[in-house]
Amino acid sequence: MVAFKEEFPYLRCDSGQLFEFDRDWLHAAINRAADKAGYPSWWLTDHVTESIAFYLRLRNDESVVAFTQLQETVQYVLKAIGYKEIIPHFRPAPPPISVSLVDIAHSAGSGYELAFFDLLEKRIATLIETGVDNLQLCSLQPCVKHLRSTRVWTRACDSLREEIVCFIRERLTSTTSERLKCTLK
């Protein structure tokens, strides 16, 4: 993978999985650590987040940065600004993996629900094998409309939506550990 000059490098966790840098994710992780250290609504969270983002943007000669290196950088910044008591609480999980259900539906073709479910099952299995901790499945409504070949939401769309939700729940509960967090939008 190549990170373009204006963008951030990818983050690689210990398992080898790559993630895109997300300011909101880092902001939330720093905020959680500050809260645990006794600084609710810490006033420096925005500044620390932007400092780390600026640092990563400067590293445009590298397309991948180790997740542990990002953690060490945040810890260094916290120590440098005099808030080392936050460091022990800063343990961010890797950012969520986002999977577009409408992209899978497009791959399956309009009206091909069986192909969609097969592709979705394979994608979920692959992600579970890589050890993903946080999964976001998005674009459910456009996915259903595409599979039903309609522009207007119908009762048949409601039925297919429920079928997809049940299918995802079944696959995740039968094959994963409790540490996987999944959201469906």
C-alpha positions, -999 to +999 in steps of 0.1 A: +000+000+000+011+035-007+001+066+013+000+097-007+020+128+002-009+148+015-023+119+036-014+101+067+006+069+067-013+037+075-010+023+110+001-013+114-008-033+145+011-063+159-010-087+138+000-070+106-034-055+100-034-020+085-056+009+096-062+044+084-054+071+109-086+088+122-084+120+142-117+113+160-105+079+171-073+093+185-091+122+202-115+097+219-086+075+230-068+105+245-100+118+261-106+084+277-071+082+291-074+118+305-108+110+321-093+079+338-063+100+351-087+125+367-090+151+339-126+150+327-131+171+295-094+177+294-087+210+277-055+198+259-071+169+241-076+188+209-041+202+209-024+168+216-046+152+188-036+179+163+001+176+173+001+139+166-018+144+133+008+170+123+036+147+132+021+118+112+015+141+082+053+150+083+061+113+081+049+113+045+081+095+034+068+064+052+036+047+040+032+026+072+038+034+108+037+008+136+008+012+160+032+009+189+052+038+175+021+059+175+014+050+211+050+059+220+047+092+203+015+101+222+032+090+254+062+112+246+040+142+239+021+137+272+053+135+291+068+165+274+038+187+283+039+176+319+009+152+320+028+119+325+000+107+348-022+102+318+004+078+301-006+046+320-042+051+310-035+056+272-041+021+257-060+027+225-075-003+206-068-003+169-093+019+149-124+002+136-124-015+103-152-001+081-169-023+055-194-010+031-224-033+026-234-014-005-200-022-020-205-059-013-240-056-028-226-040-060-201-068-063-229-093-060-251-075-086-285-060-084-311-085-072-286-112-063-292-117-026-276-152-024-244-139-039-245-109-015-249-132+015-221-155+003-197-125-002-207-110+031-200-143+049-166-145+033-157-109+042-167-114+078-148-147+080-117-130+066-119-101+090-123-125+120-093-145+109-072-113+109-082-107+145-102-075+140-114-060+173-138-033+161-159-036+130-182-011+114-206-024+088-221+007+070-245+016+042-272-009+051-301+010+036-284+017+002-274-020+002-310-032+007-323-008-020-297-020-044-304-057-037-342-050-041-336-029-072-357-001-059-353+036-052-381+038-027-381+019+006-408-008+007-420-035+031-398-060+012-369-037+020-378-040+057-378-078+054-344-079+037-329-055+062-340-077+091-326-108+072-292-091+068-291-080+104-300-115+117-274-130+093-246-107+106-256-114+142-256-151+136-222-151+119-206-129+146-219-148+176-211-182+162-175-175+152-161-147+174-148-140+208-164-115+232-138-089+224-152-080+189-173-049+188-195-045+158-217-016+147-242-017+119-253+016+102 
